């Protein structure tokens, strides 16, 4: 089976998620605490990671040459 466009970029996508999650964490920790925030981020990351392999290319988009 051929690796999908998004699966081949899984590492990059998860690094981008982690960067965004760090910014989100700074907003949520003062409101709901460290534990609940970290649990929410971890669960969301697991769900996001699980979606990557099945993500189709968007209509009209194509990988750049050499990707």
CHARMM internal coordinates of N, CA and C (Angstrom, degrees):
IC EDIT
DIST 1 N 1 CA 1.4531
DIST 1 CA 1 C 1.5372
ANGL 1 N 1 CA 1 C 109.01
DIST 1 C 2 N 1.2872
ANGL 1 CA 1 C 2 N 117.01
DIHE 1 N 1 CA 1 C 2 N 135.26
DIST 2 N 2 CA 1.4495
ANGL 1 C 2 N 2 CA 122.72
DIHE 1 CA 1 C 2 N 2 CA -179.70
DIST 2 CA 2 C 1.5206
ANGL 2 N 2 CA 2 C 110.27
DIHE 1 C 2 N 2 CA 2 C -77.20
DIST 2 C 3 N 1.3128
ANGL 2 CA 2 C 3 N 115.70
DIHE 2 N 2 CA 2 C 3 N 138.26
DIST 3 N 3 CA 1.4502
ANGL 2 C 3 N 3 CA 120.74
DIHE 2 CA 2 C 3 N 3 CA 178.48
DIST 3 CA 3 C 1.5278
ANGL 3 N 3 CA 3 C 108.72
DIHE 2 C 3 N 3 CA 3 C -69.64
DIST 3 C 4 N 1.3465
ANGL 3 CA 3 C 4 N 116.21
DIHE 3 N 3 CA 3 C 4 N 135.59
DIST 4 N 4 CA 1.4596
ANGL 3 C 4 N 4 CA 119.89
DIHE 3 CA 3 C 4 N 4 CA -178.65
DIST 4 CA 4 C 1.5306
ANGL 4 N 4 CA 4 C 110.52
DIHE 3 C 4 N 4 CA 4 C -72.83
DIST 4 C 5 N 1.3023
ANGL 4 CA 4 C 5 N 114.69
DIHE 4 N 4 CA 4 C 5 N 163.03
DIST 5 N 5 CA 1.4671
ANGL 4 C 5 N 5 CA 122.20
DIHE 4 CA 4 C 5 N 5 CA 178.27
DIST 5 CA 5 C 1.5244
ANGL 5 N 5 CA 5 C 110.54
DIHE 4 C 5 N 5 CA 5 C -53.42
DIST 5 C 6 N 1.3367
ANGL 5 CA 5 C 6 N 116.84
DIHE 5 N 5 CA 5 C 6 N -48.03
DIST 6 N 6 CA 1.4571
ANGL 5 C 6 N 6 CA 120.75
DIHE 5 CA 5 C 6 N 6 CA -177.29
DIST 6 CA 6 C 1.5250
ANGL 6 N 6 CA 6 C 111.77
DIHE 5 C 6 N 6 CA 6 C -74.45
DIST 6 C 7 N 1.3239
ANGL 6 CA 6 C 7 N 117.38
DIHE 6 N 6 CA 6 C 7 N -36.74
DIST 7 N 7 CA 1.4619
ANGL 6 C 7 N 7 CA 119.85
DIHE 6 CA 6 C 7 N 7 CA 178.15
DIST 7 CA 7 C 1.5216
ANGL 7 N 7 CA 7 C 110.70
DIHE 6 C 7 N 7 CA 7 C -61.73
DIST 7 C 8 N 1.3225
ANGL 7 CA 7 C 8 N 116.58
DIHE 7 N 7 CA 7 C 8 N -37.14
DIST 8 N 8 CA 1.4597
ANGL 7 C 8 N 8 CA 119.87
DIHE 7 CA 7 C 8 N 8 CA 179.66
DIST 8 CA 8 C 1.5291
ANGL 8 N 8 CA 8 C 111.90
DIHE 7 C 8 N 8 CA 8 C -68.82
DIST 8 C 9 N 1.3096
ANGL 8 CA 8 C 9 N 116.91
DIHE 8 N 8 CA 8 C 9 N -15.84
DIST 9 N 9 CA 1.4689
ANGL 8 C 9 N 9 CA 122.18
DIHE 8 CA 8 C 9 N 9 CA 179.52
DIST 9 CA 9 C 1.5316
ANGL 9 N 9 CA 9 C 111.83
DIHE 8 C 9 N 9 CA 9 C -112.70
DIST 9 C 10 N 1.3305
ANGL 9 CA 9 C 10 N 116.05
DIHE 9 N 9 CA 9 C 10 N 18.76
DIST 10 N 10 CA 1.4699
ANGL 9 C 10 N 10 CA 121.98
DIHE 9 CA 9 C 10 N 10 CA -176.24
DIST 10 CA 10 C 1.5301
ANGL 10 N 10 CA 10 C 111.84
DIHE 9 C 10 N 10 CA 10 C -52.85
DIST 10 C 11 N 1.3177
ANGL 10 CA 10 C 11 N 118.06
DIHE 10 N 10 CA 10 C 11 N -48.02
DIST 11 N 11 CA 1.4615
ANGL 10 C 11 N 11 CA 121.33
DIHE 10 CA 10 C 11 N 11 CA -178.92
DIST 11 CA 11 C 1.5129
ANGL 11 N 11 CA 11 C 112.22
DIHE 10 C 11 N 11 CA 11 C -58.48
DIST 11 C 12 N 1.3065
ANGL 11 CA 11 C 12 N 116.50
DIHE 11 N 11 CA 11 C 12 N -45.67
DIST 12 N 12 CA 1.4671
ANGL 11 C 12 N 12 CA 120.92
DIHE 11 CA 11 C 12 N 12 CA 179.70
DIST 12 CA 12 C 1.5236
ANGL 12 N 12 CA 12 C 110.57
DIHE 11 C 12 N 12 CA 12 C -64.61
DIST 12 C 13 N 1.3236
ANGL 12 CA 12 C 13 N 117.14
DIHE 12 N 12 CA 12 C 13 N -43.51
DIST 13 N 13 CA 1.4609
ANGL 12 C 13 N 13 CA 120.92
DIHE 12 CA 12 C 13 N 13 CA 179.76
DIST 13 CA 13 C 1.5252
ANGL 13 N 13 CA 13 C 111.15
DIHE 12 C 13 N 13 CA 13 C -61.76
DIST 13 C 14 N 1.3220
ANGL 13 CA 13 C 14 N 117.45
DIHE 13 N 13 CA 13 C 14 N -41.65
DIST 14 N 14 CA 1.4619
ANGL 13 C 14 N 14 CA 120.37
DIHE 13 CA 13 C 14 N 14 CA -179.80
DIST 14 CA 14 C 1.5294
ANGL 14 N 14 CA 14 C 111.34
DIHE 13 C 14 N 14 CA 14 C -71.15
DIST 14 C 15 N 1.3223
ANGL 14 CA 14 C 15 N 118.18
DIHE 14 N 14 CA 14 C 15 N -34.40
DIST 15 N 15 CA 1.4743
ANGL 14 C 15 N 15 CA 120.10
DIHE 14 CA 14 C 15 N 15 CA 174.65
DIST 15 CA 15 C 1.5280
ANGL 15 N 15 CA 15 C 110.28
DIHE 14 C 15 N 15 CA 15 C -63.91
DIST 15 C 16 N 1.3294
ANGL 15 CA 15 C 16 N 116.81
DIHE 15 N 15 CA 15 C 16 N -41.15
DIST 16 N 16 CA 1.4628
ANGL 15 C 16 N 16 CA 120.29
DIHE 15 CA 15 C 16 N 16 CA 177.54
DIST 16 CA 16 C 1.5301
ANGL 16 N 16 CA 16 C 110.49
DIHE 15 C 16 N 16 CA 16 C -65.26
DIST 16 C 17 N 1.3416
ANGL 16 CA 16 C 17 N 116.75
DIHE 16 N 16 CA 16 C 17 N -39.45
DIST 17 N 17 CA 1.4550
ANGL 16 C 17 N 17 CA 120.26
DIHE 16 CA 16 C 17 N 17 CA 176.11
DIST 17 CA 17 C 1.5256
ANGL 17 N 17 CA 17 C 109.84
DIHE 16 C 17 N 17 CA 17 C -60.21
DIST 17 C 18 N 1.3310
ANGL 17 CA 17 C 18 N 116.94
DIHE 17 N 17 CA 17 C 18 N -46.98
DIST 18 N 18 CA 1.4632
ANGL 17 C 18 N 18 CA 121.28
DIHE 17 CA 17 C 18 N 18 CA -178.57
DIST 18 CA 18 C 1.5228
ANGL 18 N 18 CA 18 C 111.67
DIHE 17 C 18 N 18 CA 18 C -61.10
DIST 18 C 19 N 1.3226
ANGL 18 CA 18 C 19 N 117.28
DIHE 18 N 18 CA 18 C 19 N -38.12
DIST 19 N 19 CA 1.4597
ANGL 18 C 19 N 19 CA 121.15
DIHE 18 CA 18 C 19 N 19 CA 177.57
DIST 19 CA 19 C 1.5264
ANGL 19 N 19 CA 19 C 110.20
DIHE 18 C 19 N 19 CA 19 C -62.77
DIST 19 C 20 N 1.3062
ANGL 19 CA 19 C 20 N 116.21
DIHE 19 N 19 CA 19 C 20 N -47.75
DIST 20 N 20 CA 1.4593
ANGL 19 C 20 N 20 CA 120.34
DIHE 19 CA 19 C 20 N 20 CA 178.63
DIST 20 CA 20 C 1.5249
ANGL 20 N 20 CA 20 C 111.04
DIHE 19 C 20 N 20 CA 20 C -64.98
DIST 20 C 21 N 1.3226
ANGL 20 CA 20 C 21 N 117.17
DIHE 20 N 20 CA 20 C 21 N -41.34
DIST 21 N 21 CA 1.4642
ANGL 20 C 21 N 21 CA 120.99
DIHE 20 CA 20 C 21 N 21 CA 179.90
DIST 21 CA 21 C 1.5287
ANGL 21 N 21 CA 21 C 111.25
DIHE 20 C 21 N 21 CA 21 C -60.85
DIST 21 C 22 N 1.3109
ANGL 21 CA 21 C 22 N 117.31
DIHE 21 N 21 CA 21 C 22 N -35.31
DIST 22 N 22 CA 1.4630
ANGL 21 C 22 N 22 CA 120.30
DIHE 21 CA 21 C 22 N 22 CA 177.46
DIST 22 CA 22 C 1.5212
ANGL 22 N 22 CA 22 C 111.59
DIHE 21 C 22 N 22 CA 22 C -62.55
DIST 22 C 23 N 1.3116
ANGL 22 CA 22 C 23 N 116.04
DIHE 22 N 22 CA 22 C 23 N -39.30
DIST 23 N 23 CA 1.4689
ANGL 22 C 23 N 23 CA 119.80
DIHE 22 CA 22 C 23 N 23 CA 178.06
DIST 23 CA 23 C 1.5218
ANGL 23 N 23 CA 23 C 111.03
DIHE 22 C 23 N 23 CA 23 C -71.02
DIST 23 C 24 N 1.3256
ANGL 23 CA 23 C 24 N 116.44
DIHE 23 N 23 CA 23 C 24 N -39.96
DIST 24 N 24 CA 1.4600
ANGL 23 C 24 N 24 CA 121.32
DIHE 23 CA 23 C 24 N 24 CA 178.37
DIST 24 CA 24 C 1.5314
ANGL 24 N 24 CA 24 C 109.87
DIHE 23 C 24 N 24 CA 24 C -64.58
DIST 24 C 25 N 1.3260
ANGL 24 CA 24 C 25 N 116.04
DIHE 24 N 24 CA 24 C 25 N -39.40
DIST 25 N 25 CA 1.4637
ANGL 24 C 25 N 25 CA 121.46
DIHE 24 CA 24 C 25 N 25 CA -179.13
DIST 25 CA 25 C 1.5257
ANGL 25 N 25 CA 25 C 111.44
DIHE 24 C 25 N 25 CA 25 C -56.99
DIST 25 C 26 N 1.3279
ANGL 25 CA 25 C 26 N 117.10
DIHE 25 N 25 CA 25 C 26 N -41.12
DIST 26 N 26 CA 1.4716
ANGL 25 C 26 N 26 CA 120.77
DIHE 25 CA 25 C 26 N 26 CA -179.78
DIST 26 CA 26 C 1.5267
ANGL 26 N 26 CA 26 C 112.08
DIHE 25 C 26 N 26 CA 26 C -62.14
DIST 26 C 27 N 1.3217
ANGL 26 CA 26 C 27 N 117.16
DIHE 26 N 26 CA 26 C 27 N -26.82
DIST 27 N 27 CA 1.4655
ANGL 26 C 27 N 27 CA 121.32
DIHE 26 CA 26 C 27 N 27 CA 178.85
DIST 27 CA 27 C 1.5279
ANGL 27 N 27 CA 27 C 110.88
DIHE 26 C 27 N 27 CA 27 C -82.35
DIST 27 C 28 N 1.3329
ANGL 27 CA 27 C 28 N 116.40
DIHE 27 N 27 CA 27 C 28 N -41.59
DIST 28 N 28 CA 1.4568
ANGL 27 C 28 N 28 CA 120.36
DIHE 27 CA 27 C 28 N 28 CA -173.48
DIST 28 CA 28 C 1.5256
ANGL 28 N 28 CA 28 C 114.74
DIHE 27 C 28 N 28 CA 28 C -80.54
DIST 28 C 29 N 1.3248
ANGL 28 CA 28 C 29 N 118.58
DIHE 28 N 28 CA 28 C 29 N -34.09
DIST 29 N 29 CA 1.4701
ANGL 28 C 29 N 29 CA 120.19
DIHE 28 CA 28 C 29 N 29 CA -176.54
DIST 29 CA 29 C 1.5303
ANGL 29 N 29 CA 29 C 112.21
DIHE 28 C 29 N 29 CA 29 C -55.12
DIST 29 C 30 N 1.3223
ANGL 29 CA 29 C 30 N 119.73
DIHE 29 N 29 CA 29 C 30 N -47.42
DIST 30 N 30 CA 1.4734
ANGL 29 C 30 N 30 CA 118.17
DIHE 29 CA 29 C 30 N 30 CA 179.44
DIST 30 CA 30 C 1.5370
ANGL 30 N 30 CA 30 C 113.42
DIHE 29 C 30 N 30 CA 30 C -65.04
DIST 30 C 31 N 1.3196
ANGL 30 CA 30 C 31 N 116.97
DIHE 30 N 30 CA 30 C 31 N -23.84
DIST 31 N 31 CA 1.4627
ANGL 30 C 31 N 31 CA 120.71
DIHE 30 CA 30 C 31 N 31 CA -176.69
DIST 31 CA 31 C 1.5296
ANGL 31 N 31 CA 31 C 113.09
DIHE 30 C 31 N 31 CA 31 C -88.59
DIST 31 C 32 N 1.3553
ANGL 31 CA 31 C 32 N 117.70
DIHE 31 N 31 CA 31 C 32 N -41.67
DIST 32 N 32 CA 1.4634
ANGL 31 C 32 N 32 CA 119.52
DIHE 31 CA 31 C 32 N 32 CA -174.62
DIST 32 CA 32 C 1.5250
ANGL 32 N 32 CA 32 C 113.45
DIHE 31 C 32 N 32 CA 32 C -124.63
DIST 32 C 33 N 1.3227
ANGL 32 CA 32 C 33 N 118.49
DIHE 32 N 32 CA 32 C 33 N -3.75
DIST 33 N 33 CA 1.4541
ANGL 32 C 33 N 33 CA 121.83
DIHE 32 CA 32 C 33 N 33 CA 177.51
DIST 33 CA 33 C 1.5193
ANGL 33 N 33 CA 33 C 113.50
DIHE 32 C 33 N 33 CA 33 C 97.00
DIST 33 C 34 N 1.3279
ANGL 33 CA 33 C 34 N 115.17
DIHE 33 N 33 CA 33 C 34 N 166.22
DIST 34 N 34 CA 1.4608
ANGL 33 C 34 N 34 CA 122.17
DIHE 33 CA 33 C 34 N 34 CA -176.27
DIST 34 CA 34 C 1.5260
ANGL 34 N 34 CA 34 C 111.57
DIHE 33 C 34 N 34 CA 34 C -67.31
DIST 34 C 35 N 1.3280
ANGL 34 CA 34 C 35 N 117.71
DIHE 34 N 34 CA 34 C 35 N -51.42
DIST 35 N 35 CA 1.4581
ANGL 34 C 35 N 35 CA 121.49
DIHE 34 CA 34 C 35 N 35 CA -175.49
DIST 35 CA 35 C 1.5190
ANGL 35 N 35 CA 35 C 113.06
DIHE 34 C 35 N 35 CA 35 C -57.88
DIST 35 C 36 N 1.3390
ANGL 35 CA 35 C 36 N 117.52
DIHE 35 N 35 CA 35 C 36 N -55.54
DIST 36 N 36 CA 1.4612
ANGL 35 C 36 N 36 CA 118.78
DIHE 35 CA 35 C 36 N 36 CA -179.90
DIST 36 CA 36 C 1.5345
ANGL 36 N 36 CA 36 C 113.59
DIHE 35 C 36 N 36 CA 36 C -61.80
DIST 36 C 37 N 1.3210
ANGL 36 CA 36 C 37 N 116.31
DIHE 36 N 36 CA 36 C 37 N -35.49
DIST 37 N 37 CA 1.4676
ANGL 36 C 37 N 37 CA 119.85
DIHE 36 CA 36 C 37 N 37 CA 178.37
DIST 37 CA 37 C 1.5213
ANGL 37 N 37 CA 37 C 110.25
DIHE 36 C 37 N 37 CA 37 C -65.40
DIST 37 C 38 N 1.3221
ANGL 37 CA 37 C 38 N 116.98
DIHE 37 N 37 CA 37 C 38 N -48.08
DIST 38 N 38 CA 1.4578
ANGL 37 C 38 N 38 CA 120.12
DIHE 37 CA 37 C 38 N 38 CA -179.11
DIST 38 CA 38 C 1.5318
ANGL 38 N 38 CA 38 C 111.23
DIHE 37 C 38 N 38 CA 38 C -64.21
DIST 38 C 39 N 1.3182
ANGL 38 CA 38 C 39 N 117.73
DIHE 38 N 38 CA 38 C 39 N -37.69
DIST 39 N 39 CA 1.4681
ANGL 38 C 39 N 39 CA 120.96
DIHE 38 CA 38 C 39 N 39 CA 176.74
DIST 39 CA 39 C 1.5262
ANGL 39 N 39 CA 39 C 111.03
DIHE 38 C 39 N 39 CA 39 C -63.41
DIST 39 C 40 N 1.3339
ANGL 39 CA 39 C 40 N 116.35
DIHE 39 N 39 CA 39 C 40 N -44.00
DIST 40 N 40 CA 1.4602
ANGL 39 C 40 N 40 CA 121.28
DIHE 39 CA 39 C 40 N 40 CA -179.87
DIST 40 CA 40 C 1.5379
ANGL 40 N 40 CA 40 C 110.43
DIHE 39 C 40 N 40 CA 40 C -62.60
DIST 40 C 41 N 1.3121
ANGL 40 CA 40 C 41 N 116.61
DIHE 40 N 40 CA 40 C 41 N -45.21
DIST 41 N 41 CA 1.4662
ANGL 40 C 41 N 41 CA 120.68
DIHE 40 CA 40 C 41 N 41 CA -179.49
DIST 41 CA 41 C 1.5244
ANGL 41 N 41 CA 41 C 110.35
DIHE 40 C 41 N 41 CA 41 C -65.06
DIST 41 C 42 N 1.3166
ANGL 41 CA 41 C 42 N 117.70
DIHE 41 N 41 CA 41 C 42 N -43.80
DIST 42 N 42 CA 1.4638
ANGL 41 C 42 N 42 CA 121.03
DIHE 41 CA 41 C 42 N 42 CA -179.46
DIST 42 CA 42 C 1.5261
ANGL 42 N 42 CA 42 C 111.19
DIHE 41 C 42 N 42 CA 42 C -62.91
DIST 42 C 43 N 1.3184
ANGL 42 CA 42 C 43 N 117.01
DIHE 42 N 42 CA 42 C 43 N -43.40
DIST 43 N 43 CA 1.4700
ANGL 42 C 43 N 43 CA 120.21
DIHE 42 CA 42 C 43 N 43 CA 179.27
DIST 43 CA 43 C 1.5290
ANGL 43 N 43 CA 43 C 110.83
DIHE 42 C 43 N 43 CA 43 C -65.86
DIST 43 C 44 N 1.3126
ANGL 43 CA 43 C 44 N 116.22
DIHE 43 N 43 CA 43 C 44 N -42.84
DIST 44 N 44 CA 1.4633
ANGL 43 C 44 N 44 CA 120.18
DIHE 43 CA 43 C 44 N 44 CA 179.22
DIST 44 CA 44 C 1.5223
ANGL 44 N 44 CA 44 C 110.80
DIHE 43 C 44 N 44 CA 44 C -63.23
DIST 44 C 45 N 1.3364
ANGL 44 CA 44 C 45 N 117.65
DIHE 44 N 44 CA 44 C 45 N -39.70
DIST 45 N 45 CA 1.4678
ANGL 44 C 45 N 45 CA 121.76
DIHE 44 CA 44 C 45 N 45 CA 178.71
DIST 45 CA 45 C 1.5255
ANGL 45 N 45 CA 45 C 110.72
DIHE 44 C 45 N 45 CA 45 C -64.60
DIST 45 C 46 N 1.3333
ANGL 45 CA 45 C 46 N 117.06
DIHE 45 N 45 CA 45 C 46 N -42.47
DIST 46 N 46 CA 1.4728
ANGL 45 C 46 N 46 CA 120.22
DIHE 45 CA 45 C 46 N 46 CA 177.85
DIST 46 CA 46 C 1.5269
ANGL 46 N 46 CA 46 C 110.94
DIHE 45 C 46 N 46 CA 46 C -61.06
DIST 46 C 47 N 1.3197
ANGL 46 CA 46 C 47 N 116.58
DIHE 46 N 46 CA 46 C 47 N -43.59
DIST 47 N 47 CA 1.4705
ANGL 46 C 47 N 47 CA 120.68
DIHE 46 CA 46 C 47 N 47 CA 179.30
DIST 47 CA 47 C 1.5267
ANGL 47 N 47 CA 47 C 110.88
DIHE 46 C 47 N 47 CA 47 C -65.40
DIST 47 C 48 N 1.3189
ANGL 47 CA 47 C 48 N 116.93
DIHE 47 N 47 CA 47 C 48 N -42.92
DIST 48 N 48 CA 1.4596
ANGL 47 C 48 N 48 CA 121.41
DIHE 47 CA 47 C 48 N 48 CA 178.66
DIST 48 CA 48 C 1.5298
ANGL 48 N 48 CA 48 C 110.47
DIHE 47 C 48 N 48 CA 48 C -61.64
DIST 48 C 49 N 1.3279
ANGL 48 CA 48 C 49 N 116.23
DIHE 48 N 48 CA 48 C 49 N -45.30
DIST 49 N 49 CA 1.4562
ANGL 48 C 49 N 49 CA 121.49
DIHE 48 CA 48 C 49 N 49 CA 178.87
DIST 49 CA 49 C 1.5277
ANGL 49 N 49 CA 49 C 110.72
DIHE 48 C 49 N 49 CA 49 C -60.35
DIST 49 C 50 N 1.3151
ANGL 49 CA 49 C 50 N 117.00
DIHE 49 N 49 CA 49 C 50 N -39.50
DIST 50 N 50 CA 1.4672
ANGL 49 C 50 N 50 CA 121.09
DIHE 49 CA 49 C 50 N 50 CA -179.69
DIST 50 CA 50 C 1.5330
ANGL 50 N 50 CA 50 C 111.86
DIHE 49 C 50 N 50 CA 50 C -68.04
DIST 50 C 51 N 1.3143
ANGL 50 CA 50 C 51 N 117.81
DIHE 50 N 50 CA 50 C 51 N -27.25
DIST 51 N 51 CA 1.4700
ANGL 50 C 51 N 51 CA 121.68
DIHE 50 CA 50 C 51 N 51 CA -179.52
DIST 51 CA 51 C 1.5269
ANGL 51 N 51 CA 51 C 112.96
DIHE 50 C 51 N 51 CA 51 C -79.84
DIST 51 C 52 N 1.3064
ANGL 51 CA 51 C 52 N 117.58
DIHE 51 N 51 CA 51 C 52 N -24.49
DIST 52 N 52 CA 1.4690
ANGL 51 C 52 N 52 CA 121.33
DIHE 51 CA 51 C 52 N 52 CA -174.03
DIST 52 CA 52 C 1.5278
ANGL 52 N 52 CA 52 C 113.32
DIHE 51 C 52 N 52 CA 52 C -54.50
DIST 52 C 53 N 1.3394
ANGL 52 CA 52 C 53 N 119.98
DIHE 52 N 52 CA 52 C 53 N -49.35
DIST 53 N 53 CA 1.4700
ANGL 52 C 53 N 53 CA 118.84
DIHE 52 CA 52 C 53 N 53 CA -176.09
DIST 53 CA 53 C 1.5397
ANGL 53 N 53 CA 53 C 114.05
DIHE 52 C 53 N 53 CA 53 C -61.80
DIST 53 C 54 N 1.3096
ANGL 53 CA 53 C 54 N 117.64
DIHE 53 N 53 CA 53 C 54 N -29.75
DIST 54 N 54 CA 1.4578
ANGL 53 C 54 N 54 CA 119.94
DIHE 53 CA 53 C 54 N 54 CA -177.80
DIST 54 CA 54 C 1.5134
ANGL 54 N 54 CA 54 C 114.81
DIHE 53 C 54 N 54 CA 54 C -95.04
DIST 54 C 55 N 1.3203
ANGL 54 CA 54 C 55 N 117.44
DIHE 54 N 54 CA 54 C 55 N 4.07
DIST 55 N 55 CA 1.4632
ANGL 54 C 55 N 55 CA 120.70
DIHE 54 CA 54 C 55 N 55 CA -177.02
DIST 55 CA 55 C 1.5261
ANGL 55 N 55 CA 55 C 110.87
DIHE 54 C 55 N 55 CA 55 C -74.91
DIST 55 C 56 N 1.3251
ANGL 55 CA 55 C 56 N 116.48
DIHE 55 N 55 CA 55 C 56 N 118.33
DIST 56 N 56 CA 1.4679
ANGL 55 C 56 N 56 CA 119.34
DIHE 55 CA 55 C 56 N 56 CA 178.11
DIST 56 CA 56 C 1.5230
ANGL 56 N 56 CA 56 C 110.73
DIHE 55 C 56 N 56 CA 56 C -79.64
DIST 56 C 57 N 1.2964
ANGL 56 CA 56 C 57 N 115.61
DIHE 56 N 56 CA 56 C 57 N 160.38
DIST 57 N 57 CA 1.4674
ANGL 56 C 57 N 57 CA 119.83
DIHE 56 CA 56 C 57 N 57 CA 172.93
DIST 57 CA 57 C 1.5102
ANGL 57 N 57 CA 57 C 107.81
DIHE 56 C 57 N 57 CA 57 C -65.91
DIST 57 C 58 N 1.3189
ANGL 57 CA 57 C 58 N 117.51
DIHE 57 N 57 CA 57 C 58 N 142.68
DIST 58 N 58 CA 1.4523
ANGL 57 C 58 N 58 CA 121.25
DIHE 57 CA 57 C 58 N 58 CA 176.04
DIST 58 CA 58 C 1.5131
ANGL 58 N 58 CA 58 C 109.81
DIHE 57 C 58 N 58 CA 58 C -71.06
DIST 58 C 59 N 1.3106
ANGL 58 CA 58 C 59 N 116.18
DIHE 58 N 58 CA 58 C 59 N 148.54
DIST 59 N 59 CA 1.4597
ANGL 58 C 59 N 59 CA 120.40
DIHE 58 CA 58 C 59 N 59 CA 177.94
DIST 59 CA 59 C 1.5289
ANGL 59 N 59 CA 59 C 108.77
DIHE 58 C 59 N 59 CA 59 C -58.63
DIST 59 C 60 N 1.2968
ANGL 59 CA 59 C 60 N 115.39
DIHE 59 N 59 CA 59 C 60 N 131.88
DIST 60 N 60 CA 1.4491
ANGL 59 C 60 N 60 CA 120.77
DIHE 59 CA 59 C 60 N 60 CA 177.31
DIST 60 CA 60 C 1.5126
ANGL 60 N 60 CA 60 C 114.12
DIHE 59 C 60 N 60 CA 60 C 86.76
DIST 60 C 61 N 1.3309
ANGL 60 CA 60 C 61 N 118.37
DIHE 60 N 60 CA 60 C 61 N -6.94
DIST 61 N 61 CA 1.4536
ANGL 60 C 61 N 61 CA 118.97
DIHE 60 CA 60 C 61 N 61 CA 179.59
DIST 61 CA 61 C 1.5271
ANGL 61 N 61 CA 61 C 109.29
DIHE 60 C 61 N 61 CA 61 C -101.70
DIST 61 C 62 N 1.2803
ANGL 61 CA 61 C 62 N 115.53
DIHE 61 N 61 CA 61 C 62 N 152.86
DIST 62 N 62 CA 1.4546
ANGL 61 C 62 N 62 CA 120.01
DIHE 61 CA 61 C 62 N 62 CA 176.75
DIST 62 CA 62 C 1.5122
ANGL 62 N 62 CA 62 C 107.73
DIHE 61 C 62 N 62 CA 62 C -148.89
DIST 62 C 63 N 1.3082
ANGL 62 CA 62 C 63 N 116.36
DIHE 62 N 62 CA 62 C 63 N 150.81
DIST 63 N 63 CA 1.4629
ANGL 62 C 63 N 63 CA 118.35
DIHE 62 CA 62 C 63 N 63 CA 177.67
DIST 63 CA 63 C 1.5183
ANGL 63 N 63 CA 63 C 110.41
DIHE 62 C 63 N 63 CA 63 C -63.15
DIST 63 C 64 N 1.3105
ANGL 63 CA 63 C 64 N 115.21
DIHE 63 N 63 CA 63 C 64 N 147.64
DIST 64 N 64 CA 1.4598
ANGL 63 C 64 N 64 CA 118.39
DIHE 63 CA 63 C 64 N 64 CA 178.06
DIST 64 CA 64 C 1.5262
ANGL 64 N 64 CA 64 C 109.11
DIHE 63 C 64 N 64 CA 64 C -69.66
DIST 64 C 65 N 1.3236
ANGL 64 CA 64 C 65 N 116.96
DIHE 64 N 64 CA 64 C 65 N 155.76
DIST 65 N 65 CA 1.4658
ANGL 64 C 65 N 65 CA 120.45
DIHE 64 CA 64 C 65 N 65 CA -179.83
DIST 65 CA 65 C 1.5316
ANGL 65 N 65 CA 65 C 109.99
DIHE 64 C 65 N 65 CA 65 C -56.17
DIST 65 C 66 N 1.3074
ANGL 65 CA 65 C 66 N 115.50
DIHE 65 N 65 CA 65 C 66 N 138.04
DIST 66 N 66 CA 1.4529
ANGL 65 C 66 N 66 CA 120.41
DIHE 65 CA 65 C 66 N 66 CA 179.46
DIST 66 CA 66 C 1.5050
ANGL 66 N 66 CA 66 C 113.90
DIHE 65 C 66 N 66 CA 66 C 83.41
DIST 66 C 67 N 1.3453
ANGL 66 CA 66 C 67 N 118.37
DIHE 66 N 66 CA 66 C 67 N 1.89
DIST 67 N 67 CA 1.4685
ANGL 66 C 67 N 67 CA 121.13
DIHE 66 CA 66 C 67 N 67 CA 179.75
DIST 67 CA 67 C 1.4966
ANGL 67 N 67 CA 67 C 110.77
DIHE 66 C 67 N 67 CA 67 C -80.44
END
COOR INIT
IC SEED 1 N 1 CA 1 C
IC BUILD
